[in-house]
Amino acid sequence: MGSPRTNDQPVNDLYVIHNLTRGLTLATHVALAGTSEARRRGLLDVESLATGSGLWIVPCEAIHTFGMKVRLDVVFLDKNLQVRKISSDLGPQRMSVCLRAHSVLELPAGAVARSGTKLGDRLEKTRRPVDGSMNA
């Protein structure tokens, strides 16, 4: 399976994000940005973001798109992975903040609308090794 970062080395930790409230899959190839360096870098060098891919930034309560080339759907989550805020189709030179958030999902623009994800929905993450097999 390919990496969500089209301009980068493949990542080792990929997740599938399920919307438990709606019974559907929101994204299939989400990379974890769990280190300070990975959170700072984010998707800044990405030229395009494939459907089904994304970046999960932990911890995070605010993002910016200064210097970015892609439009994003941004989903702010609390510690229980409940959706607290959605910023859809966020273009370059923007900021979005949710002080109740613990983490943020950055997805390709349109992903949230296609999935029907709404405020209050509960999400679940499942680790997906690079080889494509699924583990809980």
Secondary structure, DSSP 8 states (H G I E B T S, - for coil): ---S-TTS---SEEEEEEETTTTEEEEEEEEEE-SHHHHHHTTTT-S---TTEEEEESS-SEEE-TT--S-EEEEEE-TT-BEEEEEEEE-SS-EEE-TT-SEEEEEETTHHHHHT--TT-BEEEEEEETTS----
